[in-house]
Amino acid sequence: MQFKLVAFGIALLIIGLVTYASIPAVHTTPVVNVQNVWVQHGFPIQAGSLVEQPRNITIFSGMNNELRANLTISESIGAASSVHFELLGMNKSQSCSPSSRPPAVLIDQLVSNQSFSIPLNATGTYCFVFDNQSSQTLKNIDISVRAFGTTEQVLVTRDGSANTAGLGLGALGLAVALYGYSRKSIIPWE
């Protein structure tokens, strides 16, 4: 046995294994959940009317939640048009009728062809209000509303290049230690 080779091999083996174990490789994967809230082509709004549509929206637990809506308004003959649109958070009410607490106004504007992204913080009833009271023509609405929940899944592994190099160094150390162990000792006075 050659002590210097065995000691050097064991040192390389330890350095390699410590390198492998102490340097993590972090992988992040996006996770997206989608819930269709309301998707309809040609939802009619009569002339001179106000239409309220309640929709229950459930947020995704532990995720960043967002409501994405796309509205396209047209007249019955197909020409582009507009309507006054409101999106209300109903504060624990199950309908569009105001409860003891006034609704949270999330959107309040005239729309024709519009997309919205609104952060969602709570599960509940949201009221979609279309006000066509000032118009004498029927309006059709193409509506697409989806709730999105996004997050990142983090996975810590030992598969990076530094980990591979550490394993290689450890294998080399093991080979050197075994080689040194198998060699006959050199005695200088023989």
C-alpha positions in Angstrom: 0.0 0.0 0.0 1.3 3.4 -0.9 0.1 5.8 1.8 0.5 9.1 -0.2 -1.7 7.8 -3.1 -4.3 6.4 -0.8 -4.4 9.7 1.2 -4.6 11.8 -2.0 -7.3 9.6 -3.4 -9.4 9.8 -0.2 -9.0 13.6 -0.2 -10.2 13.8 -3.9 -13.1 11.5 -3.0 -14.2 13.7 -0.1 -13.8 16.9 -2.0 -15.9 15.5 -4.9 -18.7 14.2 -2.7 -18.9 17.5 -0.7 -19.1 19.4 -4.0 -21.8 17.1 -5.3 -23.9 17.4 -2.0 -23.4 21.2 -1.4 -24.2 22.8 -4.7 -28.0 22.6 -5.5 -29.4 23.0 -9.0 -32.7 24.9 -8.8 -35.4 24.3 -11.4 -38.6 26.4 -11.6 -41.6 25.3 -13.6 -44.6 27.7 -14.2 -47.9 26.2 -13.0 -51.1 27.7 -14.6 -54.7 26.8 -13.7 -57.6 28.2 -15.8 -61.3 28.3 -15.0 -63.8 29.4 -17.7 -66.1 31.9 -15.9 -68.2 32.9 -18.9 -67.7 32.3 -22.6 -70.5 33.2 -24.9 -70.9 34.5 -28.5 -73.7 36.9 -29.3 -75.1 37.6 -25.7 -78.0 40.0 -26.5 -78.6 43.3 -24.7 -82.0 44.8 -25.6 -82.3 48.5 -26.6 -83.0 50.7 -23.5 -82.1 48.0 -21.0 -79.7 47.3 -18.2 -78.6 43.7 -17.8 -76.9 42.3 -14.7 -75.3 38.8 -14.8 -73.9 37.4 -11.5 -71.0 34.8 -11.9 -69.4 32.9 -9.0 -65.6 32.8 -9.3 -63.5 30.6 -7.2 -59.8 31.6 -6.8 -57.0 29.0 -6.8 -55.6 28.6 -3.3 -51.9 29.5 -2.9 -51.7 31.1 -6.4 -51.6 34.6 -7.9 -55.1 34.9 -9.3 -56.2 37.1 -12.1 -59.5 37.6 -14.1 -59.0 38.1 -17.8 -62.0 39.3 -19.8 -62.4 40.1 -23.5 -65.5 42.0 -24.7 -66.6 42.7 -28.3 -69.8 44.7 -28.8 -71.7 44.9 -32.1 -75.1 45.9 -33.3 -77.5 43.3 -34.6 -76.5 44.2 -38.2 -72.9 43.4 -37.3 -71.5 46.9 -37.1 -69.1 47.7 -34.2 -70.8 49.4 -31.3 -70.3 50.2 -27.6 -72.0 49.8 -24.3 -71.4 51.0 -20.7 -69.8 48.1 -18.7 -69.3 47.6 -15.0 -67.7 44.7 -13.2 -68.6 44.6 -9.5 -67.3 42.5 -6.6 -70.4 41.8 -4.6 -68.8 41.4 -1.1 -70.4 38.1 0.0 -73.7 38.7 -1.8 -74.9 35.8 -4.0 -76.6 38.1 -6.5 -76.2 41.5 -8.2 -78.5 43.1 -5.7 -76.5 45.3 -3.3 -76.1 43.8 0.2 -75.5 45.8 3.3 -72.0 46.6 2.1 -71.7 48.4 -1.3 -70.0 46.5 -4.1 -66.4 47.0 -5.1 -66.3 48.6 -8.5 -63.5 46.9 -10.5 -64.4 48.3 -14.0 -66.6 51.2 -14.9 -66.3 52.4 -18.5 -67.7 52.5 -22.0 -66.4 49.5 -24.0 -66.5 48.4 -27.6 -63.6 45.9 -28.2 -61.7 45.7 -24.9 -59.5 43.3 -22.9 -59.1 43.5 -19.2 -56.8 41.8 -16.6 -57.9 42.3 -13.0 -56.2 40.8 -9.9 -58.6 38.6 -7.9 -58.2 38.4 -4.1 -61.3 36.5 -3.0 -63.7 33.8 -4.1 -67.2 35.2 -4.5 -69.9 36.6 -6.7 -68.9 39.1 -9.4 -71.6 41.0 -11.2 -71.2 41.9 -14.9 -73.4 44.9 -15.7 -74.2 46.0 -19.3 -76.0 49.4 -19.5 -77.7 49.9 -22.9 -80.3 52.3 -21.6 -79.2 55.2 -23.7 -79.4 53.3 -27.0 -82.3 52.4 -29.2 -80.6 49.4 -30.8 -80.0 45.9 -29.8 -76.4 45.0 -28.9 -74.7 41.7 -29.1 -71.7 40.9 -26.9 -69.0 38.3 -27.5 -67.6 37.7 -24.1 -64.8 35.5 -22.8 -64.0 35.6 -19.1 -61.5 33.3 -17.5 -59.9 33.1 -14.1 -56.2 32.3 -14.1 -54.1 31.1 -11.2 -50.3 31.2 -11.6 -47.4 30.1 -9.5 -44.0 28.5 -9.9 -43.0 25.1 -8.7 -39.5 25.0 -7.4 -37.5 21.8 -7.5 -34.0 21.5 -6.0 -32.0 18.7 -7.5 -28.3 17.6 -7.8 -28.2 17.4 -11.6 -26.2 20.5 -12.4 -22.7 20.6 -14.1 -21.0 21.3 -10.7 -22.7 18.2 -9.3 -21.5 16.1 -12.2 -18.0 17.5 -11.8 -18.1 16.7 -8.1 -19.1 13.1 -8.8 -16.3 12.8 -11.4 -13.8 14.1 -9.0 -15.0 11.7 -6.3 -14.8 8.7 -8.8 -11.2 9.8 -9.7 -10.3 10.0 -6.0 -11.8 6.5 -5.4 -9.7 5.1 -8.4 -6.5 6.8 -7.1 -7.2 5.4 -3.5 -7.8 1.9 -4.8 -4.7 2.1 -7.0 -2.6 3.3 -4.1 -4.0 0.5 -1.9 -3.2 -2.2 -4.4 0.4 -1.1 -5.0 3.3 -2.6 -3.1 5.0 -0.3 -0.6 8.4 1.0 -1.6 10.9 0.4 1.2 14.0 2.5 0.5 16.5 0.1 2.2 15.6 -3.0 0.3 
